[in-house]
Amino acid sequence: MDGIYGETMVNLFTPLDIGDVELRNRVVLPPMATEKSTINGNPTEKLYMHYEKHSKGSGLVIVEHSYISNDGRLSTNQLGIYCDELIDGLSELSEVIRSQGAVSALQINHAGGMCRHGITGDIVFAPSDAYFEDTNPLSLEDMKRIKDDFVNAAGRAMEAGFDAVEIHGAHGFLLGQFLSPITNQREDEYGGHELENRMRFPLEVVKAVREAVDGVLLYRLGSTDMDDKGLTVDESAIFANKLAEAGVDVIDVSGNLSGSRPDEDEQGYFVPMAEKIKSAVDVPVIGVGGITEPAFADKIIREGKVDLVAVGRAQWRDPDWVSNAKEILSK
Ligand SMILES: Cc1cc2nc3c(=O)[nH]c(=O)nc-3n(C[C@H](O)[C@H](O)[C@H](O)COP(=O)(O)O)c2cc1C
């Protein structure tokens, strides 16, 4: 593959084919919640303008987490994907992103024990009541319903014209809560000490979504809790392998109970985790974490540490980050 420099070596500006879509470069705008939706989860003009402004450069734009059901909603002005009436507004959103030349993905989420009754007015569910206060352990029946909610949400994203769907399995939200031994102390086949049990529900969700959805499927993997008693990257590498086997096309590696922005100021703070995951799978992997410099982003692609680089806050600050990077790296 030739990059902008006429080189054969893969670099930040080498296009990448995933399924039926081509990404124009290796830069990803990672999902970042804007709180610009209505109280019912509908996109607003402000949200369209935001994505128009920030979709100019990246190959892939992943739209912020959208809630798949009322009991999985995190915040008041969060984007929603819990019912068919939201499809029209989301169609406009996917079109805005496409008009800027980017491939579009929508992240779908259930926040589990991170939800607040004061916001949802609903029961707050978690895998077990071990970690979060005032939560109800999920029954098998509710898990089945939530799995269906993920499937229906993914179907709506496709209907709304998104090229891809990203299942949110990071940052300590519901699927990440299942994977972590700290938040998942269930005593049935979906929990406890054994990794095989902790990954069972996330994998069931992925398989069900994969069966229902034709487009590109990404999984945001919370790869570490950064806690001695928590999820390890070695466990995540095993899980990543299962995700790829289940048909996930891209693995987007971030943190789990540590959140997305732990107390780290080193550029690329989740890249070592992504590198480890990449060595365990044969699908493209996204690396993220405090990346600001084009040379750093380009280097980790050239060195084959990751296949794609997510640049979040730096692109929010500078919507021309990608074109500036092209200029800087061509010198
Ligand atoms: C304001 C804000 C909102 C975020 N919302 C989400 C989200 O909806 N889903 C998600 O997976 N990550 C979310 N993140 C995490 C980012 O996707 C990204 O992983 C993090 O900002 C680190 O990358 P960066 O240093 O390039 O910004 C958010 C981050 C910020 C700053």
The ligand as an SDF file (V2000), in Angstrom:
LIG
                    3D

 31 33  0  0  0  0  0  0  0  0999 V2000
  -15.6730   14.7240   27.0210 C   0  0  0  0  0  0  0  0  0  0  0  0
  -15.3560   13.2890   26.7500 C   0  0  0  0  0  0  0  0  0  0  0  0
  -16.3890   12.4080   26.4870 C   0  0  0  0  0  0  0  0  0  0  0  0
  -16.1120   11.0560   26.2290 C   0  0  0  0  0  0  0  0  0  0  0  0
  -17.1500   10.2100   25.8870 N   0  0  0  0  0  0  0  0  0  0  0  0
  -16.8650    8.9230   25.5330 C   0  0  0  0  0  0  0  0  0  0  0  0
  -17.9030    8.0810   25.0220 C   0  0  0  0  0  0  0  0  0  0  0  0
  -19.0530    8.4860   24.8290 O   0  0  0  0  0  0  0  0  0  0  0  0
  -17.5570    6.7970   24.7400 N   0  0  0  0  0  0  0  0  0  0  0  0
  -16.2670    6.3150   24.8820 C   0  0  0  0  0  0  0  0  0  0  0  0
  -16.0120    5.1480   24.6090 O   0  0  0  0  0  0  0  0  0  0  0  0
  -15.2800    7.1300   25.3140 N   0  0  0  0  0  0  0  0  0  0  0  0
  -15.5420    8.4050   25.6180 C   0  0  0  0  0  0  0  0  0  0  0  0
  -14.5130    9.2460   25.9720 N   0  0  0  0  0  0  0  0  0  0  0  0
  -13.1120    8.7510   25.9300 C   0  0  0  0  0  0  0  0  0  0  0  0
  -12.4670    9.0840   24.5730 C   0  0  0  0  0  0  0  0  0  0  0  0
  -13.0460    8.3350   23.5360 O   0  0  0  0  0  0  0  0  0  0  0  0
  -10.9460    8.7970   24.5790 C   0  0  0  0  0  0  0  0  0  0  0  0
  -10.7350    7.4250   24.7900 O   0  0  0  0  0  0  0  0  0  0  0  0
  -10.2170    9.5890   25.6500 C   0  0  0  0  0  0  0  0  0  0  0  0
  -10.5690   10.9680   25.5870 O   0  0  0  0  0  0  0  0  0  0  0  0
   -8.6870    9.4610   25.4890 C   0  0  0  0  0  0  0  0  0  0  0  0
   -8.2910    9.8630   24.1960 O   0  0  0  0  0  0  0  0  0  0  0  0
   -7.6590   11.3320   23.9230 P   0  0  0  0  0  0  0  0  0  0  0  0
   -6.5500   11.4940   24.9190 O   0  0  0  0  0  0  0  0  0  0  0  0
   -7.1710   11.2670   22.5020 O   0  0  0  0  0  0  0  0  0  0  0  0
   -8.7330   12.3390   24.1370 O   0  0  0  0  0  0  0  0  0  0  0  0
  -14.7660   10.5890   26.2440 C   0  0  0  0  0  0  0  0  0  0  0  0
  -13.7330   11.4910   26.5150 C   0  0  0  0  0  0  0  0  0  0  0  0
  -14.0110   12.8250   26.7390 C   0  0  0  0  0  0  0  0  0  0  0  0
  -12.8690   13.7820   26.9770 C   0  0  0  0  0  0  0  0  0  0  0  0
  1  2  1  0
  2  3  1  0
  2 30  2  0
  3  4  2  0
  4  5  1  0
  4 28  1  0
  5  6  2  0
  6  7  1  0
  6 13  1  0
  7  8  2  0
  7  9  1  0
  9 10  1  0
 10 11  2  0
 10 12  1  0
 12 13  2  0
 13 14  1  0
 14 15  1  0
 14 28  1  0
 15 16  1  0
 16 17  1  0
 16 18  1  0
 18 19  1  0
 18 20  1  0
 20 21  1  0
 20 22  1  0
 22 23  1  0
 23 24  1  0
 24 25  2  0
 24 26  1  0
 24 27  1  0
 28 29  2  0
 29 30  1  0
 30 31  1  0
M  END
$$$$
